[in-house]
Amino acid sequence: MSYNKAPSITAETINPRVKIIRYAPCGEIVKHAARLEQEIEENPASIPLTLSKSPCSIRRARRILNSIPSKDTGGYTDCRGIKCLRQVVADGITARDGFPSTADDIFLTDGATSAINLMMQILIRSHEDGILSPLPEYPLYSASIILHGGTMVPYNLTEDNGWGLEIFEVKRCLEEARSAGLTVRAMVVINPGNPTGQVLSITNQEEIVEFCRKEGLVILADEVYQENIYAENKKFHSFKKVARSLAYDENDLTLVSLHSVSMSYGESGRRGGYMEVSGVAANVKDQIYKVASLTLCPNIAGQILVSLAMDPPKLGDESFESFDKEKEQIRSSFCKRAKTLEKAFSGLEGVTCNKLEGALYLFPRLHLPSAAIRAADFEGVSPDIFYAHRLLDATGIAVVPGSGFHQASGTIHIRCTILPDERKIEAMVARLRAFHKAFMNEFRGSQQVMNDLRR
């Protein structure tokens, strides 16, 4: 008997959509950094957050265990998450917004990522279904839209206006998409922004709510950085709070709000998140439940951590003072790091950088010499990738090229995080300044550079 020895799955036979997508935060620069990290074998210590390390009380831990059918953390739960934990999340949302939430609207998830993919499965029926999504974007959205067979309808954020969202730009993109035969089903809004770091004003949010209500669009509100606000004149307001403040209830607007413990609490490996689904009919929610059940259930440790995040120690609790002190120390440190890096980038030749209002990233724009752009082209890469590789090799500083976030055509950006240890920021800035000065001098109209490359 003869057998077909050809592999059953190859690069040629996998889903072609997989080959199209790009995910810059885990791309070539990150792989490059990992190789260098392996050589250096450096393990910087991190400050643990007491939120997940010390539950408020043994009584609370027992209550959680008793609510699990198997009475331990090794069994399955409801595919939406443990009922009492969903109620804790709903109560936390109610306390935050001042408007009621219910456990029946809460789906606990393995981080916000799984919630995004779940909703794309629900919304997208074919390539004729479009999803409005901001540019620059967090590339998970374009990847998920492609993988589920839909069409991304990009709308541009305005860099000269602090990466503001202009509603007339969104309207223009919607009209163009509809003219092209697309059925636009939802609008993604990331607030605070990633990679752009802006925080939307209430006025802007009200415009978005009114727009989506009028056009019959689902709002996909990515609010995973809601705890990371640094601008003194800005505060986080959930889209649900804004909608309810405008007197719109679940009969007027469909809203899916996403949150996780990955970014606001630095517990990305725990894979804990939730989505609140409001304004959908019961039979639609049944279908969401069915899709969620295909993954059986979110991990229990992540579920528990989300409940702790949404019901943290309160004034009067034994652990409140230490929790509040640690949280404020972390927030204050982020503010200092953000200001230091803003000042550093803004002081570099040919670099402009908007202020970081929230989230964890700066997205400075680079104006590089033409010789540097030609050198990048000669190496077959975009200028931002060329710059990022050179920066990493020279300084050990890893940034993500802006092309991975679909930056505006003709512009050059990099995304830089504010996560490095505060004690190391000044040294990092010194290396950045020295590198950038040397880079600009090397490529400042130098024909000799191109001659050297051709040899």
Phi, psi and omega per residue, in radians:
M1 nan 2.311 3.125
S2 -1.687 2.609 -3.135
Y3 -2.152 2.589 3.038
N4 -1.405 1.928 -3.080
K5 -1.536 -0.004 3.111
A6 -1.184 2.429 3.128
P7 -1.062 2.478 -3.094
S8 -1.308 -0.331 3.085
I9 -2.355 2.201 -3.138
T10 -2.351 3.049 3.098
A11 -1.079 -0.440 -3.134
E12 -1.456 -0.416 -3.039
T13 -1.817 -0.098 3.107
I14 -1.284 2.910 3.106
N15 -0.919 2.092 -3.095
P16 -1.081 -0.398 3.124
R17 -1.140 -0.532 3.140
V18 -1.115 -0.631 -3.111
K19 -1.296 -0.369 -3.111
I20 -1.377 -0.655 -2.983
I21 -1.233 2.681 3.065
R22 -2.300 2.499 3.117
Y23 -2.359 1.537 -2.991
A24 -1.018 -0.668 -3.119
P25 -1.026 -0.325 3.075
C26 -2.107 0.546 -3.039
G27 -1.608 -2.649 -2.993
E28 -1.103 -0.671 -3.133
I29 -1.116 -0.698 3.122
V30 -1.149 -0.722 3.094
K31 -1.110 -0.714 3.099
H32 -1.056 -0.809 3.141
A33 -1.093 -0.663 3.141
A34 -1.114 -0.657 3.110
R35 -1.134 -0.746 3.114
L36 -1.164 -0.687 -3.141
E37 -1.084 -0.668 3.128
Q38 -1.121 -0.636 3.123
E39 -1.211 -0.714 -3.070
I40 -1.387 -0.580 -3.102
E41 0.942 0.891 -3.135
E42 -1.724 2.313 -3.131
N43 -2.208 1.447 3.129
P44 -1.151 2.419 3.130
A45 -1.296 2.644 3.095
S46 -2.131 2.684 3.135
I47 -1.523 2.070 -3.133
P48 -1.260 2.633 3.090
L49 -1.714 2.252 -3.050
T50 -1.221 -0.206 -3.092
L51 -0.911 -0.836 -3.064
S52 -1.730 -0.128 -3.067
K53 -1.571 -0.489 -3.106
S54 -2.349 1.632 3.099
P55 -0.974 2.633 -3.035
C56 -0.981 -0.619 -3.111
S57 -2.817 2.711 3.054
I58 -1.095 -0.610 3.136
R59 -1.043 -0.721 3.139
R60 -1.138 -0.744 3.131
A61 -1.077 -0.716 3.127
R62 -1.162 -0.661 3.133
R63 -1.094 -0.698 3.114
I64 -1.129 -0.821 -3.141
L65 -1.062 -0.711 -3.116
N66 -1.195 -0.347 -3.139
S67 -1.466 -0.197 3.115
I68 -1.530 2.250 -3.092
P69 -0.885 -0.706 -3.096
S70 -1.495 -0.077 -3.141
K71 1.086 0.382 3.013
D72 -2.609 3.111 -3.064
T73 -1.714 0.262 -3.121
G74 -1.813 -0.047 -3.094
G75 -1.801 3.076 3.084
Y76 -1.307 2.725 2.997
T77 -2.160 3.136 2.947
D78 -0.917 2.458 -3.084
C79 -1.109 -0.315 3.076
R80 -1.516 -0.182 -3.049
G81 1.946 2.895 -3.127
I82 -1.112 2.312 -3.020
K83 -0.994 -0.815 -3.084
C84 -1.167 -0.524 3.104
L85 -1.297 -0.632 3.053
R86 -1.116 -0.609 3.101
Q87 -1.192 -0.665 3.080
V88 -1.061 -0.764 3.108
V89 -1.098 -0.786 3.126
A90 -1.057 -0.731 3.112
D91 -1.124 -0.651 3.099
G92 -1.135 -0.699 3.093
I93 -1.133 -0.737 3.111
T94 -1.045 -0.777 3.132
A95 -1.152 -0.665 -3.134
R96 -1.192 -0.787 -2.983
D97 -1.666 -0.426 -3.053
G98 1.412 0.178 3.083
F99 -2.247 2.534 -3.012
P100 -1.176 2.531 3.007
S101 -2.234 2.723 -3.119
T102 -2.246 2.572 -3.137
A103 -1.042 -0.484 -3.127
D104 -1.186 -0.315 3.109
D105 -1.622 -0.065 -3.039
I106 -1.753 2.275 2.982
F107 -2.075 1.972 3.021
L108 -1.322 2.457 -2.999
T109 -2.411 2.884 3.062
D110 -1.398 1.283 -3.052
G111 1.385 2.981 3.137
A112 -1.231 -0.436 -3.097
T113 -1.008 -0.804 -3.119
S114 -1.168 -0.546 3.095
A115 -1.170 -0.703 3.113
I116 -1.080 -0.848 -3.142
N117 -1.093 -0.671 3.123
L118 -1.073 -0.797 -3.105
M119 -1.200 -0.569 3.071
M120 -1.143 -0.648 3.073
Q121 -1.082 -0.652 -3.131
I122 -1.270 -0.740 -2.993
L123 -1.417 -0.663 -2.972
I124 -1.590 2.141 3.113
R125 -1.832 -0.546 -3.124
S126 -2.846 3.129 3.139
H127 -1.169 -0.186 3.112
E128 -1.464 -0.065 3.049
D129 -1.636 2.236 -3.105
G130 -1.956 2.645 3.079
I131 -2.203 2.090 3.050
L132 -1.216 2.271 -3.107
S133 -2.552 2.474 -3.027
P134 -1.305 2.619 2.961
L135 -2.153 2.304 -0.053
P136 -1.057 2.642 -3.012
E137 -2.123 2.822 2.861
Y138 -1.452 2.043 -2.905
P139 -1.130 -0.168 3.048
L140 -1.017 -0.611 -3.065
Y141 -1.191 -0.876 3.134
S142 -1.099 -0.660 3.132
A143 -1.116 -0.783 -3.120
S144 -1.165 -0.693 3.118
I145 -1.083 -0.778 3.135
I146 -1.125 -0.835 -3.098
L147 -1.052 -0.545 -3.124
H148 -1.659 0.151 2.968
G149 1.490 0.223 -3.136
G150 -1.661 -2.997 3.134
T151 -2.174 2.191 3.087
M152 -1.352 2.322 3.066
V153 -1.953 1.688 -3.040
P154 -1.346 2.487 2.941
Y155 -2.173 2.483 -2.992
N156 -1.602 2.317 2.945
L157 -1.428 2.631 -3.031
T158 -1.716 1.875 -3.086
E159 -1.108 -0.709 -3.110
D160 -1.187 -0.197 3.108
N161 -2.026 0.705 3.103
G162 1.117 0.586 -3.087
W163 1.053 0.669 3.139
G164 -1.263 2.728 3.097
L165 -1.739 1.987 -3.132
E166 -1.670 2.085 -3.042
I167 -1.141 -0.517 3.110
F168 -1.164 -0.535 3.082
E169 -1.190 -0.706 3.110
V170 -1.140 -0.724 3.111
K171 -1.063 -0.749 3.141
R172 -1.056 -0.791 -3.126
C173 -1.149 -0.665 3.109
L174 -1.117 -0.796 -3.122
E175 -1.121 -0.722 3.114
E176 -1.107 -0.718 -3.135
A177 -1.136 -0.746 3.128
R178 -1.167 -0.640 3.101
S179 -1.128 -0.491 3.127
A180 -1.473 0.046 3.080
G181 1.643 0.132 3.141
L182 -1.484 2.580 2.966
T183 -1.765 1.826 -3.100
V184 -1.432 2.174 -2.965
R185 -1.859 -0.468 -3.038
A186 -2.701 2.844 3.072
M187 -2.202 2.147 3.070
V188 -1.507 2.269 3.036
V189 -2.248 2.185 3.137
I190 -1.868 1.989 -3.065
N191 -2.525 2.049 -0.108
P192 -1.073 2.770 -2.954
G193 -1.398 2.546 3.002
N194 -2.331 2.062 0.285
P195 -1.681 0.153 -2.853
T196 -1.600 -0.308 2.987
G197 1.272 0.288 3.113
Q198 -1.586 2.748 3.044
V199 -2.075 2.177 -3.086
L200 -1.213 2.512 3.031
S201 -1.359 2.800 3.101
I202 -1.067 -0.690 3.131
T203 -1.016 -0.779 3.115
N204 -1.095 -0.743 3.124
Q205 -1.129 -0.674 3.100
E206 -1.095 -0.697 3.099
E207 -1.066 -0.730 -3.127
I208 -1.148 -0.765 3.122
V209 -1.062 -0.819 -3.138
E210 -1.091 -0.732 -3.133
F211 -1.092 -0.868 -3.097
C212 -1.180 -0.613 3.086
R213 -1.131 -0.801 -3.120
K214 -1.120 -0.696 -3.051
E215 -1.582 -0.046 3.122
G216 1.234 0.637 -3.116
L217 -1.791 2.484 2.992
V218 -1.309 2.358 3.009
I219 -1.608 2.104 2.994
L220 -1.754 1.716 -3.027
A221 -1.673 1.845 3.103
D222 -1.512 1.839 -3.031
E223 -2.112 0.604 -3.019
V224 -1.257 -0.275 3.137
Y225 -1.812 0.412 -3.014
Q226 -1.098 -0.412 3.104
E227 -1.486 -0.153 -3.043
N228 -1.836 1.346 3.112
I229 -2.080 2.240 -3.068
Y230 -2.065 -0.462 -3.121
A231 -1.226 2.253 -3.081
E232 -1.138 -0.465 -3.098
N233 -1.661 0.169 -3.121
K234 -2.158 2.534 3.037
K235 -2.351 2.712 3.077
F236 -1.460 2.315 3.010
H237 -2.289 2.165 -3.141
S238 -1.195 2.683 3.094
F239 -1.138 -0.523 3.096
K240 -1.131 -0.775 3.120
K241 -1.066 -0.755 3.137
V242 -1.099 -0.796 -3.132
A243 -1.095 -0.777 -3.132
R244 -1.197 -0.565 3.092
S245 -1.160 -0.441 3.063
L246 -1.516 0.116 3.115
A247 1.252 0.389 3.047
Y248 -1.659 2.225 3.112
D249 -1.915 -2.894 -3.068
E250 -1.159 -0.233 3.086
N251 -1.470 -0.215 -3.054
D252 -1.814 -0.458 -2.949
L253 -2.661 2.403 3.019
T254 -1.701 2.190 -3.038
L255 -2.375 2.272 3.053
V256 -2.091 2.007 -3.101
S257 -1.846 2.334 -3.066
L258 -2.038 2.438 3.055
H259 -2.609 2.778 3.103
S260 -2.690 2.945 3.079
V261 -1.629 0.012 -3.050
S262 -1.165 -0.846 -3.004
M263 -1.666 -0.935 -3.096
S264 -1.089 -0.529 -3.069
Y265 -2.045 0.036 3.062
G266 1.140 0.478 -3.103
E267 -2.003 0.895 -3.021
S268 -1.118 -0.534 -3.137
G269 -1.292 -0.232 3.141
R270 -1.339 -0.383 -3.125
R271 0.934 1.059 3.098
G272 -2.089 2.263 3.107
G273 -2.818 3.131 3.053
Y274 -2.669 2.789 2.897
M275 -2.259 2.427 3.044
E276 -1.830 2.116 -3.084
V277 -1.913 1.965 3.130
S278 -2.205 2.630 3.100
G279 1.438 0.435 3.059
V280 -2.068 2.604 3.135
A281 -1.191 2.750 -3.113
A282 -1.030 -0.658 -3.125
N283 -1.237 -0.482 3.050
V284 -1.262 -0.733 3.111
K285 -1.083 -0.580 3.067
D286 -1.081 -0.658 3.127
Q287 -1.234 -0.660 3.060
I288 -1.084 -0.744 3.089
Y289 -1.014 -0.755 -3.115
K290 -1.092 -0.786 3.128
V291 -1.140 -0.722 3.113
A292 -1.064 -0.599 -3.094
S293 -1.199 -0.301 3.125
L294 -1.155 -0.412 3.076
T295 -1.680 0.129 3.091
L296 1.260 -1.154 3.062
C297 -2.942 2.710 3.031
P298 -1.236 2.720 -3.098
N299 -1.112 2.502 -2.997
I300 -1.246 -0.658 3.122
A301 -1.046 -0.734 3.100
G302 -1.131 -0.693 3.098
Q303 -1.029 -0.803 -3.110
I304 -1.110 -0.753 -3.112
L305 -1.124 -0.677 3.086
V306 -1.057 -0.738 3.135
S307 -1.117 -0.633 3.088
L308 -1.161 -0.696 3.133
A309 -1.131 -0.643 -3.113
M310 -1.497 -0.113 3.077
D311 -2.427 1.123 -3.072
P312 -1.280 3.004 3.087
P313 -0.959 2.444 -3.111
K314 -2.015 2.838 3.112
L315 -0.921 2.191 -3.078
G316 1.854 -0.410 3.071
D317 -1.285 2.612 -3.085
E318 -1.052 -0.606 -3.067
S319 -1.666 0.078 -3.024
F320 -1.073 -0.829 -3.045
E321 -1.066 -0.790 -3.126
S322 -1.190 -0.681 3.116
F323 -1.127 -0.847 -3.096
D324 -1.120 -0.689 3.123
K325 -1.121 -0.787 -3.132
E326 -1.145 -0.733 3.135
K327 -1.075 -0.753 -3.138
E328 -1.196 -0.635 3.091
Q329 -1.089 -0.742 3.132
I330 -1.139 -0.811 3.139
R331 -1.077 -0.775 3.136
S332 -1.098 -0.696 3.120
S333 -1.138 -0.729 3.083
F334 -1.046 -0.731 3.126
C335 -1.043 -0.797 -3.140
K336 -1.101 -0.773 -3.136
R337 -1.117 -0.718 3.133
A338 -1.065 -0.815 -3.116
K339 -1.144 -0.685 3.131
T340 -1.104 -0.782 -3.117
L341 -1.281 -0.626 3.048
E342 -0.999 -0.875 -3.121
K343 -1.085 -0.696 -3.124
A344 -1.124 -0.870 -3.129
F345 -1.133 -0.726 -3.118
S346 -1.154 -0.391 3.139
G347 -1.554 -0.051 3.136
L348 -1.463 2.520 3.111
E349 -1.042 2.256 3.061
G350 1.272 0.299 -3.117
V351 -2.123 2.324 3.007
T352 -2.100 2.549 -3.056
C353 -2.570 2.093 3.054
N354 -1.221 2.703 3.126
K355 -1.176 2.527 3.094
L356 -1.514 1.977 -3.140
E357 -1.641 -0.519 -3.127
G358 -2.864 3.140 -3.077
A359 1.207 -2.653 -2.975
L360 -2.282 0.264 -2.981
Y361 -2.396 2.538 2.913
L362 -1.797 2.612 -3.116
F363 -2.307 1.167 -3.085
P364 -1.203 2.644 3.107
R365 -1.777 2.351 -3.133
L366 -1.869 2.357 3.017
H367 -1.972 1.655 -3.002
L368 -1.615 2.678 3.079
P369 -1.042 2.630 -3.123
S370 -1.062 -0.545 3.122
A371 -1.141 -0.612 3.102
A372 -1.185 -0.680 3.123
I373 -1.159 -0.692 3.100
R374 -1.175 -0.660 3.120
A375 -1.122 -0.689 3.090
A376 -1.110 -0.765 3.128
D377 -1.086 -0.674 3.128
F378 -1.087 -0.614 3.132
E379 -1.502 -0.035 3.081
G380 1.356 0.442 3.114
V381 -2.270 2.865 3.088
S382 -1.334 2.752 -3.090
P383 -1.021 -0.630 -3.128
D384 -1.176 -0.661 3.094
I385 -1.190 -0.726 3.102
F386 -1.008 -0.844 -3.132
Y387 -1.113 -0.762 -3.085
A388 -1.119 -0.717 3.104
H389 -1.137 -0.762 3.129
R390 -1.097 -0.737 3.129
L391 -1.086 -0.762 -3.123
L392 -1.135 -0.783 -3.136
D393 -1.117 -0.662 -3.041
A394 -1.443 -0.529 -2.971
T395 -2.222 -0.310 -3.026
G396 1.429 0.082 3.125
I397 -1.526 2.125 -3.134
A398 -1.774 2.146 3.036
V399 -2.160 2.837 3.129
V400 -1.810 2.216 3.141
P401 -1.044 2.449 -3.105
G402 -1.128 -0.419 3.134
S403 -1.093 -0.423 3.100
G404 -1.244 -0.192 3.122
F405 -1.962 0.256 -3.125
H406 0.990 0.932 3.064
Q407 -1.072 2.811 -3.115
A408 -1.044 2.491 -3.135
S409 -0.992 2.377 3.115
G410 1.487 0.033 3.112
T411 -1.972 2.793 -3.136
I412 -2.259 2.109 3.134
H413 -2.323 2.876 2.918
I414 -2.375 2.621 3.030
R415 -1.816 2.217 -3.127
C416 -2.151 2.264 -3.136
T417 -1.481 2.738 3.073
I418 -1.741 0.250 -3.045
L419 -1.314 -0.392 -3.138
P420 -0.939 2.576 -3.130
D421 -0.867 2.337 -3.116
E422 -0.968 -0.603 -3.126
R423 -1.212 -0.289 -3.114
K424 -1.813 -0.093 -3.044
I425 -1.095 -0.781 -3.098
E426 -1.078 -0.725 3.106
A427 -1.156 -0.664 3.101
M428 -1.100 -0.763 3.132
V429 -1.095 -0.709 3.128
A430 -1.075 -0.747 3.113
R431 -1.151 -0.699 3.122
L432 -1.063 -0.825 -3.125
R433 -1.082 -0.781 -3.121
A434 -1.113 -0.754 3.130
F435 -1.096 -0.860 -3.042
H436 -1.099 -0.703 3.113
K437 -1.079 -0.789 3.136
A438 -1.146 -0.697 3.134
F439 -1.083 -0.838 -3.112
M440 -1.129 -0.697 3.116
N441 -1.150 -0.664 -3.126
E442 -1.106 -0.689 -3.018
F443 -1.853 0.182 -3.095
R444 -1.233 1.467 3.087
G445 1.117 0.421 -3.048
S446 -1.519 1.965 3.049
Q447 -1.278 -0.419 -3.120
Q448 -1.105 -0.559 3.118
V449 -1.032 -0.824 -3.124
M450 -1.169 -0.632 3.102
N451 -1.100 -0.704 3.131
D452 -1.147 -0.670 -3.125
L453 -1.150 -0.578 -3.076
R454 -1.330 -0.281 -3.089
R455 -1.281 nan nan
